[in-house]
Amino acid sequence: MNKLDLDDAQRLAACTKSTAVVTAGAGAGKTRALVGRFLYLVLEEHVEPESILALTFTRKAAAEMFQRVYEALGRPENARPDLASRLSNAHIQTLDSFCREIVAGCATLYGYTPDFVIDETACAEVAHKTAYRYVLEQMQADGLRELLGAFGFDAVVSDLFASFGSANVEPHWIGQHVCHRSFEIGMREFEQTGTSVVQQMQAIAARILDEAGKGTISDFKEGSAKTVRVAQVLLEALDTDASKDGASPEPGTGSMQQFSRLKAFLDYIDKPENSVNFQRVGKKDIEIAIKEQGQLLLRDKKLLKKLRQIIDFELFLPQYRAAMERLDEYADALCEEKRRANIMNYKDLGALAVDILSRQKDIREYWASRFRYILIDEFQDNNAIQKRLLLLLSQEPGIEPGPASAESSTGAGRPAKIAEGKLFFVGDEKQSIYLFRGADVSVFKALASELAAERFALARNYRSAKALIDFFNEVFAVVLQPADPAQPQAFEAIYERMEASPEPEPPGFVPRIEYHLVSDEVPLEGTSLQEEAGPGSSAATSSGAAARVAKLGSALSARESMAFRMAMWIRNAVESSSPLYIRCKDSLRKAEYSDIAILMRTTSRQYEIEKYLRMLAVPFVTETTASLFTEAPVNDLYFILRLLLDSHDLFATAAVLRSPLCRITNDGYVSILTEKLSLAELRARSPSGALAGLSAEDQAAVQRMVFFYDAFSAIADHLPLMEIISFAWERAFIGLSILSDPQRHPYLEHWNAIRSIAAETEAQGGHVPEFLRTLRAFIDQKRLFDSSTIQKEEAQGVRLMTIHKSKGLEFPIVLIPWMEAGTNKSGGSDLWGVLDAPPDTNQDRYFTIDIGFHDRADNGSNILQTQARTLRVEKEHAETKRLFYVACTRAIDHLILFGAAPSRSYDTDSFHALLFQSTYKLHPSAAGYPEAERQQTENPQEERPAAEHAEATSSRHLARIKLSFEPLAFEQEVHRERRATQKPDLAQVAAMYERARIVDLKRPARKLTVSAVKAHVVRSEAPVPAFSPRIIQETCFEPASEVFEKKRAAQEGTSDPAAFGTLVHELFAHLASGKPFETFSPSAMYRTARNSLRADTAGIASVSRNPTGTELQKKPSDEIARAYRELVPLLNSDCFKTLLQGNTVSIEYPFLLSIPPWMLEGRIDMLIEQSSEVIILDLKTDARFAPIDYALQLGIYQKAIRELFPDKRVRAGLVYLRFGTFAWIEGELEESAIARYCEALAAAQE
């Protein structure tokens, strides 16, 4: 095991014989521990790789684990070289993909076909449509009628039925009456809560009367006498028992009113004349004792509120019961609809897998016997469903599992005994941040005690600098404290200190931990804080402020200023004369933009950051496209197409008048809108001169719009969607308006996104109306766009991502913006809730809904729903702490925080409040501005006392933070810092014109593609004229093994080589651009080609035999995995990494080459631009090594790139994945030869 590069703690965990629960903190090497466990089992315990099931949370993690195990097993010193080749048969996969294998074999038992589709969006849509239809049809049903009266139709559909269905309803719920069972559990809990409250109040009242019995009430002061009377009213209400006959009415029938009789007590104390003034109480011992008890009874607002909720709820138990039954009916309808659509979500997948293993003994025993060991990564992000799944797979043979409830398929019962040492869990309770996906951190926390497992802790952080680790230990020991340290909740993480790596840091390395707080209380340079105060300042000061505004322009908001300051900080860190340095092995190097990551809680204001990064010419990459559908290009295209469909659309007309197509002036715009003229009216008036009131410029703009739509309408009916989109983008000058302004060049990515959406719409048979509906959904943020499907020119620059996306990643420099922002509470509007079920119910949870059937102004509600919401808020607050921990611990060398000071106090759930353990404002006085301290004390109702303020800013755990207050930004400052467009080198431009060739444009150039020319050459079997290149072979990496080759050959029998080649190229472009494997999704082109092959294969198979569902459904994931395995040796090879290091890399590089009268169009797989050389690489998955077949293609590539890079040497080569070989083409292809082949192809096409 000493060759596995494990530290002592990792080795101890990896080599255990027991069931293990490993807690691995941030940067502690959890993947290394998992790999170590796998290798220990294979190399030391001689376990076959096929007998190990390794489950991960993401595909990226699975790929990383596979790669590390493969490399370790492939080492020369390994005594069993065959193990690496057999790894392709091992089960290293995501938990979801494993569940799919289980469910596919039994899908028909639940009304699904084996090729069911996992589609979260489609499931949510079906849940909403089913809810809408059900509520509409059942509006007068008991329970539903009252809900509609209380909340309204839209809220009941969206916030109750659809929301509940999406989050909870599982395929096997049908006919199980889960909500009725929840009602019964809720009634039991309600009665216990109510009884406890009544008993508590009854005891207080009894003590009051006991004290009163010691004296004479007539001698008591008014306050004491009224308190005694209140106690008497309470006990009298309790004596009026509606169920004295001893009957036990059924819960929810309306006859059980054991708490509602206390309403008389509440009505009594609510009357003003019965209010008790405890200032009017005698000073005798008896009256003092009565006062103390009276205050417990009448001043405890929480107790009285709970009593009101109990009474409120009990009065409407019949309607509540009926409403829960309506939910059951809806759940059955939703299950049927999802079956008909053959769709499910990931929650359904896990629940069905558990249900199958629980009920089907033969299937359970098959899967349990197949794996001797199970390794599970990131288990803190799973829940009780996944836990039960693993326990079912690990039980001792012959033992039946405990019963499972239909509600969640988790069940309180579990296998009586699990196989010792079979399970190996890895996780970190401090990094559980997926509550909104159903994760339950308490499951991971309880594992060790529940399974009597051995617990291991990996505390050494190999990622972060020592100063950062010290900061984490000090800050998160405070931040992650439980709300009640004496009684921590199961969902609260307990912080465990980290250890720093023993490796020394480079000399001179100084990590930076900074907090930049933008505040309107910070004076500008050359002014005093009093001058900036604004309200309350003198007239002279106000006039001075007005003069500064005239000079500097308007001030940006605090949040906009923060985005600008952060962009400035980034640019200075990289490009200033005093740049930031980061560690690089044993030395330091200057930071680059690609070393920086901005980690956000949400993307709601990401557009502000993108705006200022673009403005300052700071390159960045993002996968969230937050600003994509809020910027002008997409919206301009949307309204241009909308006006095409309806020329009477006034709103669209107004938008198009302001678009690049018209650019009408303000006066013209107002004039047209005042008359409410649509495109149809403008068309009618334009020829007759009825627009004479407009300026000549505006009349020309209107004429331009009319002519455009005349031409557009004439061709739109018979053009494909993609050509319509291209016509609008080009002829309405949207693309030109972007190209004309270098600052807007990043918007060119929008065109790729639009084309992607259009291609998908067209592939589904849609046209302009369907495209507009899809685009509207993205604009309204009802759908999220997956930008990983778009090809980008390069993926270098500052990374913008959410904290959730950053999980498992690390960055030399981490920036966290909007420290003042609060939590976006996902469950705030839901009318349903979840509570933990008592242990004896054989369930983990039960559901409840809000009632609100009356008295909404007085917050009438279901006490169970109130408890559920309170629990949800507490869980979200605990997760916010963990989210802050995850964000900070992504940092390797530097951690920089940015915030915009709010006008009042901070949100309780803001990172700022967590860091400072306070919601009070910070003032620049802490940074040396004494005026702010005086200003602070003038508003005591809003601000904390100065002493407390000082204490907040000098807490011990904040000692390592450098706190900087920064002023608001002004327009003039922003304009000054905006990066001016680089002027072209006139001498260089002149030289380019000198070399340029005059193109004969007597007849239009004909466009051909390089691939079409190459294909014609192959078909004609003609040699390349005057081109006999020399082929130089270079072996660079070890290709797939012989065993894998045999398996691949078998798979290829049912694969289309062209489709697989497309898949490999797409995956290569994805990975080479620095994107994680988990985000890869095949394009519509690949899916279309594969579906065509599948249809052909299915037709052939139907003649000879009936293929199984498993054979069909496994195909896509198998091909993606195969493509990945073919690419891994290349991507990890030293020669390939050397080619990329420090150079500019472009993927799918497009070009146009003029060979008059033709224009050749092509795309190069990879273009690597070095200082003196440009390298062309073309990827090949061919099983035959024949580089001469691609000589013409590469020759054309070389010709095009030499014209684009005339001062550099150009090399072109083929990368043969299956041979591990680079084939370099050396030779010059004459232009005349290319022209002859274009001529031949053109003749053949005619």
VENWO-V887386 format. One record per backbone hydrogen bond with DSSP energy under -0.5 kcal/mol. NH is the residue of the N-H (numbers start at 1). CO is the residue of the C=O. If there is no record, write none. Layout:
NH CO
NH CO
This chain:
4 1
5 2
11 7
12 8
13 9
14 10
15 11
16 13
20 423
21 454
22 425
23 21
23 456
24 22
24 427
25 23
25 458
28 25
33 29
34 30
35 31
36 32
37 33
38 34
39 35
40 36
41 37
42 38
43 39
44 39
44 40
45 40
47 41
51 48
52 49
53 373
54 52
54 91
55 53
55 375
56 93
62 58
63 59
64 60
65 61
66 62
67 63
68 64
69 65
70 66
71 67
72 68
73 69
74 70
75 72
78 75
83 80
84 81
85 81
86 82
87 83
87 84
88 85
89 86
90 87
91 49
91 52
92 90
93 54
93 91
95 56
98 94
99 95
100 96
101 97
102 98
103 99
104 100
105 101
106 102
106 103
107 103
107 104
109 106
110 107
111 108
112 107
116 113
117 342
119 117
119 344
123 119
124 120
125 121
126 122
127 123
128 124
129 125
130 126
131 127
132 128
133 129
134 130
135 131
136 132
137 133
138 134
139 136
141 138
144 142
145 141
147 143
148 144
149 145
150 146
151 147
152 147
152 148
156 152
157 153
158 154
159 155
160 155
160 156
161 156
162 157
163 158
164 160
165 161
166 162
167 163
168 164
169 164
169 165
173 170
174 171
176 173
181 177
182 178
183 179
184 180
185 181
186 182
187 183
188 184
189 185
190 186
191 187
192 188
193 189
194 190
195 191
196 192
197 193
198 194
199 195
200 196
201 197
202 198
203 199
204 200
205 201
206 202
207 203
208 204
209 205
210 206
211 207
212 208
213 209
214 211
215 212
217 215
219 216
220 217
223 280
224 280
225 221
226 222
227 223
228 224
229 225
230 226
231 227
232 228
233 229
234 230
235 231
236 232
237 233
238 234
239 235
240 236
241 239
242 240
244 241
246 243
249 247
253 250
257 255
261 257
262 259
263 260
264 261
266 262
267 263
268 264
269 265
270 266
271 267
271 268
274 271
275 272
277 275
278 276
280 277
281 279
288 284
289 285
290 286
291 287
292 288
293 289
294 290
295 291
296 292
297 293
298 294
299 295
301 299
304 300
305 301
306 302
307 303
308 304
309 305
310 306
311 307
312 308
313 309
314 310
315 311
316 312
316 313
317 314
320 316
321 317
322 318
323 319
324 320
325 321
326 322
327 323
328 324
329 325
330 326
331 327
332 328
333 329
334 330
335 331
336 332
337 333
338 334
339 335
340 336
341 337
342 338
342 339
343 338
344 117
349 345
350 346
351 347
352 348
353 349
354 350
355 351
356 352
357 353
358 354
359 355
360 356
361 359
364 360
365 361
366 362
367 363
368 364
369 365
370 366
371 367
372 51
373 51
374 422
375 53
376 424
377 55
379 426
381 378
382 379
387 383
388 384
389 385
390 386
391 387
392 388
393 389
394 390
394 391
395 391
396 417
399 396
400 398
409 405
413 403
419 394
422 419
424 374
425 20
426 376
427 22
431 428
432 429
433 431
437 434
438 435
439 434
440 382
443 440
444 440
445 441
446 442
447 443
447 444
450 446
451 447
452 448
453 448
454 19
456 21
458 23
459 457
461 459
461 499
462 27
462 460
465 892
469 465
470 466
471 467
472 468
473 469
474 470
475 471
476 472
477 473
478 475
479 475
480 476
481 478
485 482
487 484
488 485
492 489
495 493
499 459
501 461
509 506
514 895
515 962
516 897
517 515
517 964
518 516
518 899
519 966
522 519
523 521
527 524
532 528
533 530
535 533
537 534
542 538
543 539
544 540
545 541
546 542
547 543
548 544
549 545
550 546
551 547
552 548
553 549
556 969
561 557
562 558
563 559
564 560
565 561
566 562
567 563
568 564
569 565
570 566
571 567
572 568
573 569
574 570
575 571
576 572
580 573
582 589
584 587
587 584
589 582
591 580
595 592
596 593
597 813
598 799
599 597
599 815
600 598
600 801
606 603
608 605
609 605
610 606
611 607
612 608
613 609
614 610
615 611
616 612
617 614
618 613
619 617
621 798
623 800
628 625
629 625
630 627
631 627
635 631
636 632
637 633
638 634
639 635
640 636
641 637
642 638
643 639
644 640
645 641
646 642
649 646
650 648
653 649
654 650
655 651
656 652
657 653
658 654
658 655
659 655
659 656
662 656
662 659
663 659
664 657
669 665
670 666
671 667
672 668
673 669
674 670
675 671
676 673
677 672
678 676
679 647
680 647
682 678
683 679
684 680
685 681
686 682
687 683
688 685
689 685
689 686
690 685
692 689
694 691
699 695
700 696
701 697
702 698
703 699
704 700
705 701
706 702
707 703
708 704
709 705
710 706
711 707
712 708
713 709
714 710
715 711
715 712
716 712
717 713
718 715
719 715
719 716
724 720
725 721
726 722
727 723
728 724
729 725
730 726
731 727
732 728
733 730
734 729
735 729
737 733
738 734
739 735
740 736
741 738
742 740
744 741
745 742
747 744
748 745
749 746
750 747
751 747
751 748
752 748
753 749
754 750
755 751
756 752
757 753
758 754
759 755
760 756
761 757
762 758
763 759
764 760
765 762
766 761
771 767
772 768
773 769
774 770
775 771
776 772
777 773
778 774
779 775
780 776
781 778
782 777
783 777
787 623
787 785
789 786
790 787
798 619
799 596
800 621
800 798
801 598
801 799
803 600
806 802
807 804
809 806
811 890
813 595
814 894
815 597
816 896
817 599
817 815
819 898
821 818
825 823
828 825
830 827
831 159
833 848
835 846
837 844
841 838
842 839
846 835
848 833
850 831
858 855
859 856
860 855
863 861
866 862
867 863
868 864
869 865
870 866
871 867
872 868
873 869
874 870
875 871
876 872
877 873
878 874
879 875
880 876
881 877
882 878
883 879
884 880
885 881
886 882
887 883
888 884
889 885
890 887
891 888
892 811
893 812
894 812
895 512
896 814
897 514
898 816
899 516
901 518
901 899
906 919
907 820
910 907
911 821
912 819
914 910
915 911
916 912
917 913
918 913
926 923
927 924
928 925
929 924
930 928
932 929
933 929
933 930
934 930
935 931
936 932
937 933
938 934
938 935
939 936
942 939
943 939
949 945
950 946
951 947
952 948
953 949
954 950
954 951
955 952
958 955
959 956
961 958
962 513
963 961
964 515
964 962
966 517
971 554
972 552
974 970
975 971
976 972
977 973
978 974
979 615
986 984
989 985
990 986
991 987
992 988
993 989
994 990
995 991
996 992
1001 999
1006 1157
1008 1006
1008 1159
1010 1161
1013 1009
1014 1010
1015 1011
1016 1012
1017 1013
1018 1014
1019 1015
1020 1016
1021 1017
1022 1017
1025 1023
1027 1024
1030 1226
1032 1030
1032 1224
1033 1031
1034 1222
1036 1034
1036 1220
1037 1220
1039 1037
1045 1041
1046 1042
1047 1043
1048 1044
1049 1045
1050 1046
1051 1047
1052 1048
1053 1049
1053 1050
1054 1051
1055 1052
1057 1055
1060 1056
1061 1057
1062 1058
1063 1059
1064 1060
1065 1061
1066 1062
1067 1063
1068 1064
1069 1065
1070 1066
1071 1067
1072 1068
1073 1069
1074 1071
1075 1070
1079 1076
1080 1077
1087 1083
1088 1084
1089 1085
1090 1086
1091 1087
1092 1088
1093 1089
1094 1090
1095 1091
1096 1092
1097 1093
1098 1094
1099 1095
1100 1096
1101 1097
1102 1098
1103 1099
1103 1100
1104 1100
1105 1101
1107 1105
1112 1108
1113 1109
1114 1110
1115 1111
1115 1112
1118 1114
1119 1115
1120 1116
1121 1117
1122 1118
1123 1119
1124 1120
1125 1121
1126 1122
1127 1123
1128 1124
1129 1125
1131 1127
1132 1128
1133 1130
1137 1133
1138 1134
1139 1135
1140 1136
1141 1137
1143 1140
1144 1169
1145 1143
1146 1167
1147 793
1148 1165
1149 1164
1151 1162
1153 1160
1155 1153
1155 1158
1158 1155
1159 1006
1160 1153
1160 1158
1161 1008
1162 1151
1164 1149
1166 1177
1167 1146
1168 1175
1169 1144
1169 1167
1170 1168
1170 1173
1174 1209
1175 1168
1176 1211
1177 1166
1178 1213
1180 1215
1186 1184
1189 1186
1190 1187
1191 1188
1194 1190
1195 1191
1196 1192
1197 1193
1198 1194
1199 1195
1200 1196
1201 1197
1202 1198
1203 1199
1204 1200
1205 1201
1208 1205
1209 1172
1211 1174
1212 1225
1213 1176
1214 1223
1215 1178
1216 1214
1216 1221
1217 1180
1217 1215
1219 1216
1220 1216
1221 1216
1222 1034
1223 1214
1224 1032
1224 1222
1225 1212
1226 1030
1226 1224
1227 1225
1230 1228
1234 1230
1235 1231
1236 1232
1237 1233
1238 1234
1239 1235
1240 1236
1241 1237
1242 1238
1243 1239
1244 1240
1245 1241
1246 1242
